[in-house]
Amino acid sequence: RLKDNEAEAERAATSIIESSPNEAETHAAMAELRQRQNRWSEAILHWKQVAELRRLEPTGLLRLAEAQIHQQEWSAARGPLETLQQTEWPSRFNDVPAQTLRLQQLLPR
């Protein structure tokens, strides 16, 4: 609704985080918005929050590593990838090893 008014759209987006700063969903939404805006460094900060708030789910770590790889933050991306590898995820996350491997293959040797 506010896409034609950048300042108001930005205020609406940030108010989501302000209203629920401890909710992973709001940080994930903001991270995705920042990525669409090509503001990847800011997206990384929100993916870190998602990973912290949702430690029992791999999505935040996967998306964090993706964003860090996009920014060519190779050593930083290795951290979440190692955590993904070392964690035994519930069976509903059976695709995590394949996703982790795909991301690891994007890292320089």
Contacts in CASP RR format, 6 or more apart in sequence:
PFRMAT RR
TARGET T0000
AUTHOR 0000-0000-0000
METHOD contacts of the structure
MODEL  1
RLKDNEAEAERAATSIIESSPNEAETHAAMAELRQRQNRWSEAILHWKQV
AELRRLEPTGLLRLAEAQIHQQEWSAARGPLETLQQTEWPSRFNDVPAQT
LRLQQLLPR
2 8 0 8 1.000
2 9 0 8 1.000
2 12 0 8 1.000
3 9 0 8 1.000
13 30 0 8 1.000
13 33 0 8 1.000
14 30 0 8 1.000
16 26 0 8 1.000
16 29 0 8 1.000
16 30 0 8 1.000
17 26 0 8 1.000
17 27 0 8 1.000
17 30 0 8 1.000
19 26 0 8 1.000
20 26 0 8 1.000
22 53 0 8 1.000
23 53 0 8 1.000
24 49 0 8 1.000
24 50 0 8 1.000
24 53 0 8 1.000
24 54 0 8 1.000
24 60 0 8 1.000
27 46 0 8 1.000
27 47 0 8 1.000
27 49 0 8 1.000
27 50 0 8 1.000
27 53 0 8 1.000
28 46 0 8 1.000
28 47 0 8 1.000
28 50 0 8 1.000
28 59 0 8 1.000
28 60 0 8 1.000
28 63 0 8 1.000
30 43 0 8 1.000
30 46 0 8 1.000
31 43 0 8 1.000
31 44 0 8 1.000
31 46 0 8 1.000
31 47 0 8 1.000
31 50 0 8 1.000
31 63 0 8 1.000
31 67 0 8 1.000
32 43 0 8 1.000
34 40 0 8 1.000
34 42 0 8 1.000
34 43 0 8 1.000
34 46 0 8 1.000
35 43 0 8 1.000
35 67 0 8 1.000
40 67 0 8 1.000
40 70 0 8 1.000
40 71 0 8 1.000
41 71 0 8 1.000
43 67 0 8 1.000
44 64 0 8 1.000
44 67 0 8 1.000
44 68 0 8 1.000
44 71 0 8 1.000
44 73 0 8 1.000
47 60 0 8 1.000
47 63 0 8 1.000
47 64 0 8 1.000
47 67 0 8 1.000
48 64 0 8 1.000
50 59 0 8 1.000
50 60 0 8 1.000
50 63 0 8 1.000
50 64 0 8 1.000
51 60 0 8 1.000
51 61 0 8 1.000
51 64 0 8 1.000
51 80 0 8 1.000
54 60 0 8 1.000
57 93 0 8 1.000
58 84 0 8 1.000
58 87 0 8 1.000
58 89 0 8 1.000
58 93 0 8 1.000
58 96 0 8 1.000
58 99 0 8 1.000
60 80 0 8 1.000
61 80 0 8 1.000
61 81 0 8 1.000
61 83 0 8 1.000
61 84 0 8 1.000
62 80 0 8 1.000
62 84 0 8 1.000
62 96 0 8 1.000
62 99 0 8 1.000
62 100 0 8 1.000
62 103 0 8 1.000
64 80 0 8 1.000
65 77 0 8 1.000
65 79 0 8 1.000
65 80 0 8 1.000
65 81 0 8 1.000
65 84 0 8 1.000
65 103 0 8 1.000
66 103 0 8 1.000
68 74 0 8 1.000
68 76 0 8 1.000
68 77 0 8 1.000
68 80 0 8 1.000
69 77 0 8 1.000
69 103 0 8 1.000
69 106 0 8 1.000
69 107 0 8 1.000
74 107 0 8 1.000
74 108 0 8 1.000
77 103 0 8 1.000
77 107 0 8 1.000
78 107 0 8 1.000
81 100 0 8 1.000
81 103 0 8 1.000
81 104 0 8 1.000
81 107 0 8 1.000
84 96 0 8 1.000
84 99 0 8 1.000
84 100 0 8 1.000
85 97 0 8 1.000
85 100 0 8 1.000
89 96 0 8 1.000
END
